[in-house]
Amino acid sequence: MTAEERYIRIAGFYEALKTLSAAIRTQKGGIAAENYTGRFFEADVLEMLNAYGEKLKPSDAKLKALIKKYQSEFQGVKDLVTPSNKPVHEMTLEEFQRVMNI
């Protein structure tokens, strides 16, 4: 499997994760994305996808467009990546409240 094929598989995982996250939020009563703690995992996956995409030098125009799409999407959520890189369960109450904008 080439690096480009791996990137496409990771992108597929990310898209499935977004769909699953939306379904969970809906099932839990319509939780807004910005109030859902799972958004941190989504942002972390997108950050990794973005970093991987920056290393690729694809010749395929569709893959270039896909990489650009995720780079743009990451710009909108990069502030969701926890600055301390602590998992939510390891945060103090004050850290959690600050991250969750409570």
Protein Blocks (a to p, Z undefined) as FASTA:
>chain_A
ZZklmmmmmmmmmmmmmmmmmmmmmmnoopafklpmklmmmmmmmmmmmmmmmmpccfbf
klmmmmmmmmmmmmmmmmmpcfklpafklpcfklmmmmnoZZ
